[in-house]
């Protein structure tokens, strides 16, 4: 089993200093809003992914007025321990695993974790940029090659768009763009292929979960849409990408930016045959977002051979009785360490979880840890 055994925080959000041990199965974190429940699981997520699920700015995580923070965690997997330390100071992030300095994203697949919060509703409700961000993170955690191709693509995209912004002779610019077009097509096509395969797997896992959690066993499907016309099997993808670039050349010259590529693609989430952004209820959108997250858990299990850590931030306030029961049954059926935040105590747990948890009370960044109760 893979789990986080202990956590130490220094100047992280509203925690000046904290050391806490966790139960390997379920940790129920209780407290009123604004007390630090989400901050605690945000630290767990950051430790695993070196990014927050709430902000893109590292400095936002530092307790005021200082601009530094430190996180240390002891992970256990198959009786082997890993000590992971992350420090932020003067806009620099340092990652150390078992005394070895690592790059920021080197351990992205080593400590798998899935977080779900009410903000994940934005994946279904808001624009394409949020869904691309979601796909990029999940694909990077499932395949290291995807992360490398995505990084290479964005480097090419940056240089190519920079060329388009410079005032050059049209003929000279055409020649300068040729090698960048080749690289954009090569790396962009690889990114699209990875994404389409991820979406196919997500749809396969998420559809039955969504159906079980729906009131009337509704249907969920996913469709990856490119910024240019492409076939589903991606056989002629590079050719289609190049043709689209040539077709949009005049538009790129006018706008001075790259207007074709996976940086403009989208994931269409379809409920009962209709675009969920336009036609679905809030309840349907919440269920779809949760089904996607639960599908991630299953996919990471298939890839790594062990269940990922699962973070659920205030999700029970968003669901009715049936969906709450379905979610708890899902947690009972997997062998995953789970962190669950709530403003109110849970009324009832499945028998599989009833004796396997710690209750952690949070008030103004102060922890009251009930280890004498169930699960001790």
Secondary structure, 3 states (H helix, E strand, C coil): CEEEEEEEEEEECCEEEEEEECCCCEEEEECCCCCCHHHHHHHHHHHHHCCCCCCCCHHHHECCCCCEEEEEEEEEECCEEEEEEEEEECCEEEEEECCEEECCCCCCCCCCEEEEEHHHHHHHHCCHHHHHHHHHHHHHHHCHHHHHHHHHHHHHHHHHHHHHHCCCCHHHHHHHHHHHHHHHHHHHHHHHHHHHHHHHHHHHHHHHHHHHHCCCCCCEEEEEECCCCCCCCCCCHHHHHHHHHHHCHHHHHHHCCCCCCHHHCEEEEEECCEEHHHHCCHHHHHHHHHHHHHHHHHHHHHHHCCCCEEEEECCHHHCCHHHHHHHHHHHHCCCCCEEEEECCCCCCCCHHHHCCEEEEEEECCEEEEECCCCCC
